[in-house]
Amino acid sequence: MKVCKNCHRIYESAGVCPQCPDGKNSDFSERFNSSALVLDPEKSQIAKKLGFKTAGMYAIKVR
């Protein structure tokens, strides 16, 4: 799995992160600690605190 270093979204494989604002971020890492599954970002306190705006799997800490 790969994690976008900008938005922390987790992907099975990645070339360019489609979630990042410019849609062109290609800075990924395979090293991360902890993850969170966000199902409803509008109701999730964790998503609000960490700034996750869409549903998906996110890494909490990316190295």
CHARMM-style PDB file with segment names, atoms N, HN, CA, C and O in Angstrom:
ATOM      1  N   MET     1       0.830  -1.176   0.000  1.00  0.00      PROA
ATOM      2  CA  MET     1       0.000   0.000   0.000  1.00  0.00      PROA
ATOM      3  C   MET     1       0.879   1.246   0.000  1.00  0.00      PROA
ATOM      4  O   MET     1       1.994   1.244   0.521  1.00  0.00      PROA
ATOM      5  N   LYS     2       0.354   2.290  -0.588  1.00  0.00      PROA
ATOM      6  HN  LYS     2      -0.552   2.292  -1.012  1.00  0.00      PROA
ATOM      7  CA  LYS     2       1.071   3.564  -0.666  1.00  0.00      PROA
ATOM      8  C   LYS     2       0.198   4.667  -0.083  1.00  0.00      PROA
ATOM      9  O   LYS     2      -1.029   4.633  -0.184  1.00  0.00      PROA
ATOM     10  N   VAL     3       0.859   5.642   0.526  1.00  0.00      PROA
ATOM     11  HN  VAL     3       1.856   5.669   0.608  1.00  0.00      PROA
ATOM     12  CA  VAL     3       0.163   6.756   1.169  1.00  0.00      PROA
ATOM     13  C   VAL     3       0.625   8.065   0.545  1.00  0.00      PROA
ATOM     14  O   VAL     3       1.824   8.302   0.402  1.00  0.00      PROA
ATOM     15  N   CYS     4      -0.318   8.902   0.177  1.00  0.00      PROA
ATOM     16  HN  CYS     4      -1.293   8.709   0.293  1.00  0.00      PROA
ATOM     17  CA  CYS     4       0.004  10.239  -0.327  1.00  0.00      PROA
ATOM     18  C   CYS     4       0.543  11.057   0.846  1.00  0.00      PROA
ATOM     19  O   CYS     4      -0.120  11.177   1.876  1.00  0.00      PROA
ATOM     20  N   LYS     5       1.730  11.615   0.694  1.00  0.00      PROA
ATOM     21  HN  LYS     5       2.269  11.518  -0.143  1.00  0.00      PROA
ATOM     22  CA  LYS     5       2.340  12.393   1.778  1.00  0.00      PROA
ATOM     23  C   LYS     5       1.637  13.731   1.998  1.00  0.00      PROA
ATOM     24  O   LYS     5       1.818  14.355   3.044  1.00  0.00      PROA
ATOM     25  N   ASN     6       0.852  14.173   1.045  1.00  0.00      PROA
ATOM     26  HN  ASN     6       0.705  13.666   0.196  1.00  0.00      PROA
ATOM     27  CA  ASN     6       0.155  15.452   1.161  1.00  0.00      PROA
ATOM     28  C   ASN     6      -1.187  15.303   1.890  1.00  0.00      PROA
ATOM     29  O   ASN     6      -1.436  16.015   2.863  1.00  0.00      PROA
ATOM     30  N   CYS     7      -2.045  14.396   1.439  1.00  0.00      PROA
ATOM     31  HN  CYS     7      -1.842  13.818   0.649  1.00  0.00      PROA
ATOM     32  CA  CYS     7      -3.391  14.279   2.011  1.00  0.00      PROA
ATOM     33  C   CYS     7      -3.575  13.055   2.907  1.00  0.00      PROA
ATOM     34  O   CYS     7      -4.619  12.921   3.547  1.00  0.00      PROA
ATOM     35  N   HSD     8      -2.579  12.154   2.969  1.00  0.00      PROA
ATOM     36  HN  HSD     8      -1.732  12.263   2.450  1.00  0.00      PROA
ATOM     37  CA  HSD     8      -2.563  10.955   3.808  1.00  0.00      PROA
ATOM     38  C   HSD     8      -3.539   9.868   3.362  1.00  0.00      PROA
ATOM     39  O   HSD     8      -3.782   8.927   4.119  1.00  0.00      PROA
ATOM     40  N   ARG     9      -4.095   9.965   2.180  1.00  0.00      PROA
ATOM     41  HN  ARG     9      -3.898  10.729   1.565  1.00  0.00      PROA
ATOM     42  CA  ARG     9      -5.003   8.936   1.672  1.00  0.00      PROA
ATOM     43  C   ARG     9      -4.205   7.692   1.310  1.00  0.00      PROA
ATOM     44  O   ARG     9      -3.124   7.795   0.729  1.00  0.00      PROA
ATOM     45  N   ILE    10      -4.731   6.510   1.650  1.00  0.00      PROA
ATOM     46  HN  ILE    10      -5.609   6.426   2.122  1.00  0.00      PROA
ATOM     47  CA  ILE    10      -4.064   5.239   1.380  1.00  0.00      PROA
ATOM     48  C   ILE    10      -4.609   4.654   0.080  1.00  0.00      PROA
ATOM     49  O   ILE    10      -5.818   4.631  -0.151  1.00  0.00      PROA
ATOM     50  N   TYR    11      -3.685   4.181  -0.768  1.00  0.00      PROA
ATOM     51  HN  TYR    11      -2.703   4.200  -0.581  1.00  0.00      PROA
ATOM     52  CA  TYR    11      -4.035   3.566  -2.050  1.00  0.00      PROA
ATOM     53  C   TYR    11      -3.355   2.212  -2.171  1.00  0.00      PROA
ATOM     54  O   TYR    11      -2.280   2.002  -1.609  1.00  0.00      PROA
ATOM     55  N   GLU    12      -3.978   1.289  -2.906  1.00  0.00      PROA
ATOM     56  HN  GLU    12      -4.851   1.460  -3.362  1.00  0.00      PROA
ATOM     57  CA  GLU    12      -3.357  -0.007  -3.190  1.00  0.00      PROA
ATOM     58  C   GLU    12      -2.098   0.190  -4.023  1.00  0.00      PROA
ATOM     59  O   GLU    12      -1.040  -0.352  -3.703  1.00  0.00      PROA
ATOM     60  N   SER    13      -2.217   0.952  -5.071  1.00  0.00      PROA
ATOM     61  HN  SER    13      -3.076   1.392  -5.332  1.00  0.00      PROA
ATOM     62  CA  SER    13      -1.064   1.317  -5.903  1.00  0.00      PROA
ATOM     63  C   SER    13      -1.309   2.758  -6.340  1.00  0.00      PROA
ATOM     64  O   SER    13      -2.453   3.203  -6.428  1.00  0.00      PROA
ATOM     65  N   ALA    14      -0.251   3.463  -6.604  1.00  0.00      PROA
ATOM     66  HN  ALA    14       0.679   3.101  -6.532  1.00  0.00      PROA
ATOM     67  CA  ALA    14      -0.445   4.878  -6.910  1.00  0.00      PROA
ATOM     68  C   ALA    14       0.590   5.386  -7.891  1.00  0.00      PROA
ATOM     69  O   ALA    14       1.728   4.917  -7.928  1.00  0.00      PROA
ATOM     70  N   GLY    15       0.172   6.346  -8.677  1.00  0.00      PROA
ATOM     71  HN  GLY    15      -0.753   6.726  -8.647  1.00  0.00      PROA
ATOM     72  CA  GLY    15       1.062   7.050  -9.575  1.00  0.00      PROA
ATOM     73  C   GLY    15       0.913   8.535  -9.310  1.00  0.00      PROA
ATOM     74  O   GLY    15       1.892   9.251  -9.099  1.00  0.00      PROA
ATOM     75  N   VAL    16      -0.349   8.986  -9.327  1.00  0.00      PROA
ATOM     76  HN  VAL    16      -1.144   8.405  -9.498  1.00  0.00      PROA
ATOM     77  CA  VAL    16      -0.686  10.381  -9.044  1.00  0.00      PROA
ATOM     78  C   VAL    16      -1.908  10.366  -8.125  1.00  0.00      PROA
ATOM     79  O   VAL    16      -2.840   9.592  -8.344  1.00  0.00      PROA
ATOM     80  N   CYS    17      -1.903  11.207  -7.114  1.00  0.00      PROA
ATOM     81  HN  CYS    17      -1.146  11.835  -6.937  1.00  0.00      PROA
ATOM     82  CA  CYS    17      -3.019  11.250  -6.161  1.00  0.00      PROA
ATOM     83  C   CYS    17      -4.172  12.073  -6.729  1.00  0.00      PROA
ATOM     84  O   CYS    17      -4.036  13.285  -6.889  1.00  0.00      PROA
ATOM     85  N   PRO    18      -5.305  11.440  -7.037  1.00  0.00      PROA
ATOM     86  CA  PRO    18      -6.437  12.176  -7.587  1.00  0.00      PROA
ATOM     87  C   PRO    18      -7.162  13.041  -6.559  1.00  0.00      PROA
ATOM     88  O   PRO    18      -7.943  13.916  -6.934  1.00  0.00      PROA
ATOM     89  N   GLN    19      -6.917  12.811  -5.269  1.00  0.00      PROA
ATOM     90  HN  GLN    19      -6.283  12.100  -4.965  1.00  0.00      PROA
ATOM     91  CA  GLN    19      -7.622  13.557  -4.228  1.00  0.00      PROA
ATOM     92  C   GLN    19      -6.980  14.900  -3.915  1.00  0.00      PROA
ATOM     93  O   GLN    19      -7.665  15.810  -3.447  1.00  0.00      PROA
ATOM     94  N   CYS    20      -5.698  15.044  -4.158  1.00  0.00      PROA
ATOM     95  HN  CYS    20      -5.142  14.304  -4.537  1.00  0.00      PROA
ATOM     96  CA  CYS    20      -5.004  16.296  -3.839  1.00  0.00      PROA
ATOM     97  C   CYS    20      -5.555  17.441  -4.687  1.00  0.00      PROA
ATOM     98  O   CYS    20      -5.994  17.221  -5.816  1.00  0.00      PROA
ATOM     99  N   PRO    21      -5.534  18.655  -4.149  1.00  0.00      PROA
ATOM    100  CA  PRO    21      -6.143  19.807  -4.825  1.00  0.00      PROA
ATOM    101  C   PRO    21      -5.735  19.997  -6.285  1.00  0.00      PROA
ATOM    102  O   PRO    21      -6.587  20.268  -7.131  1.00  0.00      PROA
ATOM    103  N   ASP    22      -4.459  19.860  -6.588  1.00  0.00      PROA
ATOM    104  HN  ASP    22      -3.766  19.640  -5.901  1.00  0.00      PROA
ATOM    105  CA  ASP    22      -4.053  20.053  -7.981  1.00  0.00      PROA
ATOM    106  C   ASP    22      -4.154  18.765  -8.787  1.00  0.00      PROA
ATOM    107  O   ASP    22      -3.999  18.790 -10.007  1.00  0.00      PROA
ATOM    108  N   GLY    23      -4.415  17.624  -8.115  1.00  0.00      PROA
ATOM    109  HN  GLY    23      -4.541  17.603  -7.123  1.00  0.00      PROA
ATOM    110  CA  GLY    23      -4.553  16.341  -8.798  1.00  0.00      PROA
ATOM    111  C   GLY    23      -3.267  15.841  -9.412  1.00  0.00      PROA
ATOM    112  O   GLY    23      -3.292  14.937 -10.247  1.00  0.00      PROA
ATOM    113  N   LYS    24      -2.137  16.415  -9.013  1.00  0.00      PROA
ATOM    114  HN  LYS    24      -2.117  17.149  -8.335  1.00  0.00      PROA
ATOM    115  CA  LYS    24      -0.870  16.047  -9.634  1.00  0.00      PROA
ATOM    116  C   LYS    24       0.186  15.603  -8.627  1.00  0.00      PROA
ATOM    117  O   LYS    24       1.340  15.401  -9.006  1.00  0.00      PROA
ATOM    118  N   ASN    25      -0.175  15.448  -7.362  1.00  0.00      PROA
ATOM    119  HN  ASN    25      -1.112  15.612  -7.054  1.00  0.00      PROA
ATOM    120  CA  ASN    25       0.811  15.048  -6.363  1.00  0.00      PROA
ATOM    121  C   ASN    25       1.250  13.609  -6.608  1.00  0.00      PROA
ATOM    122  O   ASN    25       0.411  12.716  -6.722  1.00  0.00      PROA
ATOM    123  N   SER    26       2.541  13.383  -6.688  1.00  0.00      PROA
ATOM    124  HN  SER    26       3.222  14.109  -6.595  1.00  0.00      PROA
ATOM    125  CA  SER    26       3.070  12.031  -6.894  1.00  0.00      PROA
ATOM    126  C   SER    26       4.084  11.675  -5.810  1.00  0.00      PROA
ATOM    127  O   SER    26       4.949  10.825  -6.023  1.00  0.00      PROA
ATOM    128  N   ASP    27       3.981  12.320  -4.651  1.00  0.00      PROA
ATOM    129  HN  ASP    27       3.278  13.010  -4.477  1.00  0.00      PROA
ATOM    130  CA  ASP    27       4.887  12.067  -3.534  1.00  0.00      PROA
ATOM    131  C   ASP    27       4.221  11.074  -2.581  1.00  0.00      PROA
ATOM    132  O   ASP    27       3.361  11.447  -1.784  1.00  0.00      PROA
ATOM    133  N   PHE    28       4.630   9.795  -2.674  1.00  0.00      PROA
ATOM    134  HN  PHE    28       5.328   9.491  -3.322  1.00  0.00      PROA
ATOM    135  CA  PHE    28       4.020   8.729  -1.892  1.00  0.00      PROA
ATOM    136  C   PHE    28       5.037   8.051  -0.996  1.00  0.00      PROA
ATOM    137  O   PHE    28       6.242   8.109  -1.245  1.00  0.00      PROA
ATOM    138  N   SER    29       4.537   7.405   0.053  1.00  0.00      PROA
ATOM    139  HN  SER    29       3.559   7.357   0.255  1.00  0.00      PROA
ATOM    140  CA  SER    29       5.383   6.652   0.967  1.00  0.00      PROA
ATOM    141  C   SER    29       4.734   5.301   1.229  1.00  0.00      PROA
ATOM    142  O   SER    29       3.513   5.165   1.155  1.00  0.00      PROA
ATOM    143  N   GLU    30       5.549   4.313   1.533  1.00  0.00      PROA
ATOM    144  HN  GLU    30       6.541   4.423   1.594  1.00  0.00      PROA
ATOM    145  CA  GLU    30       5.034   3.009   1.942  1.00  0.00      PROA
ATOM    146  C   GLU    30       5.137   2.850   3.456  1.00  0.00      PROA
ATOM    147  O   GLU    30       4.753   1.816   4.003  1.00  0.00      PROA
ATOM    148  N   ARG    31       5.655   3.873   4.131  1.00  0.00      PROA
ATOM    149  HN  ARG    31       5.968   4.713   3.687  1.00  0.00      PROA
ATOM    150  CA  ARG    31       5.857   3.814   5.576  1.00  0.00      PROA
ATOM    151  C   ARG    31       4.856   4.719   6.288  1.00  0.00      PROA
ATOM    152  O   ARG    31       4.860   5.938   6.114  1.00  0.00      PROA
ATOM    153  N   PHE    32       4.001   4.094   7.092  1.00  0.00      PROA
ATOM    154  HN  PHE    32       3.998   3.104   7.234  1.00  0.00      PROA
ATOM    155  CA  PHE    32       3.043   4.861   7.882  1.00  0.00      PROA
ATOM    156  C   PHE    32       2.654   4.073   9.128  1.00  0.00      PROA
ATOM    157  O   PHE    32       2.756   2.847   9.162  1.00  0.00      PROA
ATOM    158  N   ASN    33       2.208   4.795  10.146  1.00  0.00      PROA
ATOM    159  HN  ASN    33       2.124   5.791  10.119  1.00  0.00      PROA
ATOM    160  CA  ASN    33       1.713   4.196  11.383  1.00  0.00      PROA
ATOM    161  C   ASN    33       0.241   4.513  11.522  1.00  0.00      PROA
ATOM    162  O   ASN    33      -0.186   5.638  11.262  1.00  0.00      PROA
ATOM    163  N   SER    34      -0.519   3.548  11.922  1.00  0.00      PROA
ATOM    164  HN  SER    34      -0.173   2.634  12.133  1.00  0.00      PROA
ATOM    165  CA  SER    34      -1.947   3.703  12.210  1.00  0.00      PROA
ATOM    166  C   SER    34      -2.732   4.190  11.000  1.00  0.00      PROA
ATOM    167  O   SER    34      -2.224   4.925  10.153  1.00  0.00      PROA
ATOM    168  N   SER    35      -3.964   3.766  10.949  1.00  0.00      PROA
ATOM    169  HN  SER    35      -4.377   3.169  11.637  1.00  0.00      PROA
ATOM    170  CA  SER    35      -4.839   4.203   9.872  1.00  0.00      PROA
ATOM    171  C   SER    35      -6.246   4.399  10.422  1.00  0.00      PROA
ATOM    172  O   SER    35      -6.593   3.876  11.481  1.00  0.00      PROA
ATOM    173  N   ALA    36      -7.041   5.153   9.692  1.00  0.00      PROA
ATOM    174  HN  ALA    36      -6.759   5.578   8.832  1.00  0.00      PROA
ATOM    175  CA  ALA    36      -8.423   5.415  10.076  1.00  0.00      PROA
ATOM    176  C   ALA    36      -9.302   5.280   8.843  1.00  0.00      PROA
ATOM    177  O   ALA    36      -8.976   5.796   7.774  1.00  0.00      PROA
ATOM    178  N   LEU    37     -10.408   4.585   9.003  1.00  0.00      PROA
ATOM    179  HN  LEU    37     -10.672   4.166   9.872  1.00  0.00      PROA
ATOM    180  CA  LEU    37     -11.385   4.464   7.931  1.00  0.00      PROA
ATOM    181  C   LEU    37     -12.465   5.509   8.177  1.00  0.00      PROA
ATOM    182  O   LEU    37     -13.155   5.470   9.196  1.00  0.00      PROA
ATOM    183  N   VAL    38     -12.608   6.433   7.251  1.00  0.00      PROA
ATOM    184  HN  VAL    38     -12.047   6.465   6.424  1.00  0.00      PROA
ATOM    185  CA  VAL    38     -13.605   7.501   7.369  1.00  0.00      PROA
ATOM    186  C   VAL    38     -14.768   7.152   6.448  1.00  0.00      PROA
ATOM    187  O   VAL    38     -14.612   7.102   5.228  1.00  0.00      PROA
ATOM    188  N   LEU    39     -15.935   6.912   7.042  1.00  0.00      PROA
ATOM    189  HN  LEU    39     -16.062   6.953   8.033  1.00  0.00      PROA
ATOM    190  CA  LEU    39     -17.120   6.582   6.256  1.00  0.00      PROA
ATOM    191  C   LEU    39     -17.973   7.813   5.968  1.00  0.00      PROA
ATOM    192  O   LEU    39     -18.485   7.975   4.860  1.00  0.00      PROA
ATOM    193  N   ASP    40     -18.122   8.671   6.958  1.00  0.00      PROA
ATOM    194  HN  ASP    40     -17.707   8.539   7.858  1.00  0.00      PROA
ATOM    195  CA  ASP    40     -18.914   9.891   6.795  1.00  0.00      PROA
ATOM    196  C   ASP    40     -18.121  11.061   7.382  1.00  0.00      PROA
ATOM    197  O   ASP    40     -18.214  11.330   8.580  1.00  0.00      PROA
ATOM    198  N   PRO    41     -17.346  11.753   6.553  1.00  0.00      PROA
ATOM    199  CA  PRO    41     -16.472  12.813   7.065  1.00  0.00      PROA
ATOM    200  C   PRO    41     -17.211  13.981   7.722  1.00  0.00      PROA
ATOM    201  O   PRO    41     -16.627  14.686   8.545  1.00  0.00      PROA
ATOM    202  N   GLU    42     -18.464  14.195   7.381  1.00  0.00      PROA
ATOM    203  HN  GLU    42     -18.938  13.622   6.713  1.00  0.00      PROA
ATOM    204  CA  GLU    42     -19.218  15.296   7.984  1.00  0.00      PROA
ATOM    205  C   GLU    42     -19.614  15.000   9.426  1.00  0.00      PROA
ATOM    206  O   GLU    42     -19.786  15.923  10.223  1.00  0.00      PROA
ATOM    207  N   LYS    43     -19.760  13.715   9.771  1.00  0.00      PROA
ATOM    208  HN  LYS    43     -19.620  12.965   9.124  1.00  0.00      PROA
ATOM    209  CA  LYS    43     -20.153  13.331  11.127  1.00  0.00      PROA
ATOM    210  C   LYS    43     -18.978  12.836  11.964  1.00  0.00      PROA
ATOM    211  O   LYS    43     -19.092  12.738  13.185  1.00  0.00      PROA
ATOM    212  N   SER    44     -17.872  12.528  11.340  1.00  0.00      PROA
ATOM    213  HN  SER    44     -17.778  12.608  10.347  1.00  0.00      PROA
ATOM    214  CA  SER    44     -16.716  11.962  12.033  1.00  0.00      PROA
ATOM    215  C   SER    44     -15.888  13.030  12.742  1.00  0.00      PROA
ATOM    216  O   SER    44     -15.398  13.967  12.111  1.00  0.00      PROA
ATOM    217  N   GLN    45     -15.737  12.883  14.050  1.00  0.00      PROA
ATOM    218  HN  GLN    45     -16.134  12.123  14.562  1.00  0.00      PROA
ATOM    219  CA  GLN    45     -14.911  13.813  14.822  1.00  0.00      PROA
ATOM    220  C   GLN    45     -13.440  13.667  14.447  1.00  0.00      PROA
ATOM    221  O   GLN    45     -12.710  14.657  14.397  1.00  0.00      PROA
ATOM    222  N   ILE    46     -13.002  12.438  14.184  1.00  0.00      PROA
ATOM    223  HN  ILE    46     -13.595  11.634  14.225  1.00  0.00      PROA
ATOM    224  CA  ILE    46     -11.609  12.198  13.788  1.00  0.00      PROA
ATOM    225  C   ILE    46     -11.321  12.870  12.451  1.00  0.00      PROA
ATOM    226  O   ILE    46     -10.290  13.522  12.291  1.00  0.00      PROA
ATOM    227  N   ALA    47     -12.230  12.712  11.493  1.00  0.00      PROA
ATOM    228  HN  ALA    47     -13.068  12.183  11.623  1.00  0.00      PROA
ATOM    229  CA  ALA    47     -12.040  13.332  10.174  1.00  0.00      PROA
ATOM    230  C   ALA    47     -11.967  14.852  10.294  1.00  0.00      PROA
ATOM    231  O   ALA    47     -11.144  15.489   9.637  1.00  0.00      PROA
ATOM    232  N   LYS    48     -12.809  15.421  11.113  1.00  0.00      PROA
ATOM    233  HN  LYS    48     -13.478  14.904  11.646  1.00  0.00      PROA
ATOM    234  CA  LYS    48     -12.792  16.879  11.301  1.00  0.00      PROA
ATOM    235  C   LYS    48     -11.485  17.333  11.931  1.00  0.00      PROA
ATOM    236  O   LYS    48     -10.890  18.319  11.496  1.00  0.00      PROA
ATOM    237  N   LYS    49     -11.035  16.612  12.961  1.00  0.00      PROA
ATOM    238  HN  LYS    49     -11.518  15.811  13.315  1.00  0.00      PROA
ATOM    239  CA  LYS    49      -9.808  16.998  13.658  1.00  0.00      PROA
ATOM    240  C   LYS    49      -8.585  16.886  12.756  1.00  0.00      PROA
ATOM    241  O   LYS    49      -7.682  17.720  12.824  1.00  0.00      PROA
ATOM    242  N   LEU    50      -8.553  15.848  11.902  1.00  0.00      PROA
ATOM    243  HN  LEU    50      -9.286  15.171  11.847  1.00  0.00      PROA
ATOM    244  CA  LEU    50      -7.393  15.614  11.045  1.00  0.00      PROA
ATOM    245  C   LEU    50      -7.525  16.251   9.661  1.00  0.00      PROA
ATOM    246  O   LEU    50      -6.574  16.232   8.880  1.00  0.00      PROA
ATOM    247  N   GLY    51      -8.691  16.811   9.352  1.00  0.00      PROA
ATOM    248  HN  GLY    51      -9.464  16.826   9.986  1.00  0.00      PROA
ATOM    249  CA  GLY    51      -8.869  17.523   8.091  1.00  0.00      PROA
ATOM    250  C   GLY    51      -9.194  16.652   6.891  1.00  0.00      PROA
ATOM    251  O   GLY    51      -8.949  17.057   5.755  1.00  0.00      PROA
ATOM    252  N   PHE    52      -9.745  15.451   7.119  1.00  0.00      PROA
ATOM    253  HN  PHE    52      -9.944  15.121   8.042  1.00  0.00      PROA
ATOM    254  CA  PHE    52     -10.114  14.563   6.016  1.00  0.00      PROA
ATOM    255  C   PHE    52     -11.509  14.942   5.540  1.00  0.00      PROA
ATOM    256  O   PHE    52     -12.460  14.926   6.322  1.00  0.00      PROA
ATOM    257  N   LYS    53     -11.637  15.282   4.266  1.00  0.00      PROA
ATOM    258  HN  LYS    53     -10.865  15.295   3.631  1.00  0.00      PROA
ATOM    259  CA  LYS    53     -12.894  15.820   3.756  1.00  0.00      PROA
ATOM    260  C   LYS    53     -13.714  14.834   2.928  1.00  0.00      PROA
ATOM    261  O   LYS    53     -14.871  15.114   2.618  1.00  0.00      PROA
ATOM    262  N   THR    54     -13.137  13.678   2.562  1.00  0.00      PROA
ATOM    263  HN  THR    54     -12.196  13.450   2.815  1.00  0.00      PROA
ATOM    264  CA  THR    54     -13.870  12.680   1.794  1.00  0.00      PROA
ATOM    265  C   THR    54     -13.733  11.320   2.461  1.00  0.00      PROA
ATOM    266  O   THR    54     -12.788  11.081   3.213  1.00  0.00      PROA
ATOM    267  N   ALA    55     -14.677  10.433   2.182  1.00  0.00      PROA
ATOM    268  HN  ALA    55     -15.444  10.627   1.571  1.00  0.00      PROA
ATOM    269  CA  ALA    55     -14.637   9.083   2.739  1.00  0.00      PROA
ATOM    270  C   ALA    55     -13.452   8.317   2.154  1.00  0.00      PROA
ATOM    271  O   ALA    55     -13.080   8.514   0.997  1.00  0.00      PROA
ATOM    272  N   GLY    56     -12.874   7.449   2.963  1.00  0.00      PROA
ATOM    273  HN  GLY    56     -13.177   7.289   3.903  1.00  0.00      PROA
ATOM    274  CA  GLY    56     -11.761   6.630   2.498  1.00  0.00      PROA
ATOM    275  C   GLY    56     -10.869   6.195   3.641  1.00  0.00      PROA
ATOM    276  O   GLY    56     -11.147   6.487   4.803  1.00  0.00      PROA
ATOM    277  N   MET    57      -9.791   5.493   3.308  1.00  0.00      PROA
ATOM    278  HN  MET    57      -9.565   5.256   2.363  1.00  0.00      PROA
ATOM    279  CA  MET    57      -8.822   5.026   4.290  1.00  0.00      PROA
ATOM    280  C   MET    57      -7.661   6.006   4.330  1.00  0.00      PROA
ATOM    281  O   MET    57      -7.100   6.353   3.290  1.00  0.00      PROA
ATOM    282  N   TYR    58      -7.300   6.451   5.529  1.00  0.00      PROA
ATOM    283  HN  TYR    58      -7.756   6.168   6.373  1.00  0.00      PROA
ATOM    284  CA  TYR    58      -6.250   7.446   5.707  1.00  0.00      PROA
ATOM    285  C   TYR    58      -5.200   6.970   6.697  1.00  0.00      PROA
ATOM    286  O   TYR    58      -5.512   6.250   7.645  1.00  0.00      PROA
ATOM    287  N   ALA    59      -3.965   7.372   6.476  1.00  0.00      PROA
ATOM    288  HN  ALA    59      -3.712   7.958   5.706  1.00  0.00      PROA
ATOM    289  CA  ALA    59      -2.877   7.116   7.417  1.00  0.00      PROA
ATOM    290  C   ALA    59      -2.849   8.255   8.427  1.00  0.00      PROA
ATOM    291  O   ALA    59      -3.034   9.419   8.073  1.00  0.00      PROA
ATOM    292  N   ILE    60      -2.617   7.908   9.682  1.00  0.00      PROA
ATOM    293  HN  ILE    60      -2.467   6.962   9.970  1.00  0.00      PROA
ATOM    294  CA  ILE    60      -2.546   8.929  10.721  1.00  0.00      PROA
ATOM    295  C   ILE    60      -1.173   9.598  10.720  1.00  0.00      PROA
ATOM    296  O   ILE    60      -1.072  10.822  10.806  1.00  0.00      PROA
ATOM    297  N   LYS    61      -0.118   8.789  10.622  1.00  0.00      PROA
ATOM    298  HN  LYS    61      -0.200   7.795  10.553  1.00  0.00      PROA
ATOM    299  CA  LYS    61       1.245   9.326  10.609  1.00  0.00      PROA
ATOM    300  C   LYS    61       2.003   8.730   9.428  1.00  0.00      PROA
ATOM    301  O   LYS    61       2.112   7.510   9.312  1.00  0.00      PROA
ATOM    302  N   VAL    62       2.519   9.576   8.562  1.00  0.00      PROA
ATOM    303  HN  VAL    62       2.430  10.568   8.657  1.00  0.00      PROA
ATOM    304  CA  VAL    62       3.264   9.144   7.374  1.00  0.00      PROA
ATOM    305  C   VAL    62       4.730   9.497   7.565  1.00  0.00      PROA
ATOM    306  O   VAL    62       5.064  10.603   7.991  1.00  0.00      PROA
ATOM    307  N   ARG    63       5.605   8.542   7.245  1.00  0.00      PROA
ATOM    308  HN  ARG    63       5.334   7.644   6.899  1.00  0.00      PROA
ATOM    309  CA  ARG    63       7.052   8.801   7.349  1.00  0.00      PROA
ATOM    310  C   ARG    63       7.671   8.831   5.985  1.00  0.00      PROA
ATOM    311  OT1 ARG    63       8.878   9.035   5.860  1.00  0.00      PROA
TER     312      ARG     63
END
